[in-house]
Amino acid sequence: MLEYIKVILVKVAFDRMIFEKELRKGLDLLQPEERLKLKQWCYDNFVDRHLLILESLFAGTSRMSI
């Protein structure tokens, strides 16, 4: 599931609203350890385009609490 969510996020990265919607959906589907991997991957790949969304969705989360 994690790899599928990554594919979707890459495809919708051009649109801020769709990206946020799909990231929210993806986070709901994943287990905590997968969420950690997705968080790191998102920051590695989208920090330049979607920093505010990432900070919003991952705000207040540490590696232990996602």
N, C-alpha and C positions, 0 to 999 in steps of 0.2 A: 504494500500500500504506500509506503514511504516513497518509493521510486516513482510510482504513478503520480503522486501529489507533486513531486519535483517536476515531472514532465508538464503537468497542467500549469504550474506556476511560471515556467519558462514561456509557455505559449501565451499566457495572458499578461505578462509583465509590461506590455505596452500600455495597459490601461490601469490606472491607480485603483479605481473602484472595483473592477473585476478581480484584480490581484488580491486586494484586501478580503473580498468575499471568499475567494477560493482558499486563501491562507487560513481564514477562520474555519472554514469547513474541514480543511485538512487537519488542523489542530484537534478538532473534535473527534476525528476518526482514529487518531494515533494513540499509542500507549506512551506513557511518560518517557521512556528511554528513546523512543522514536522522535518524540517532540524535541528532545535535546539535539538530536542529529539534524532535524529540520531547522531548528533555530540557527545552529552553526552554519549550515548550508545556505540559509537565507542571507545571513550577514555576509558570508563569503561572496555571494552572487548578486545581491540586490541592494547593498548598502548605499550605493551611489544613486539609485533611482527611487528607492522606497524606504529610506531611513525612518521617516516619521511613522509610517505604518508599522515597521518592525519594532520600533521603540514602543509604540502604543500597544501592540499585541503581546509583546514580550516584557512589558514594563513590570517591574517588581518581581520578576521571576529570576531565580538563581538557577544554577545547574541542578540543584536538589529539588526545586519546587515546581518545575514545569510538569 
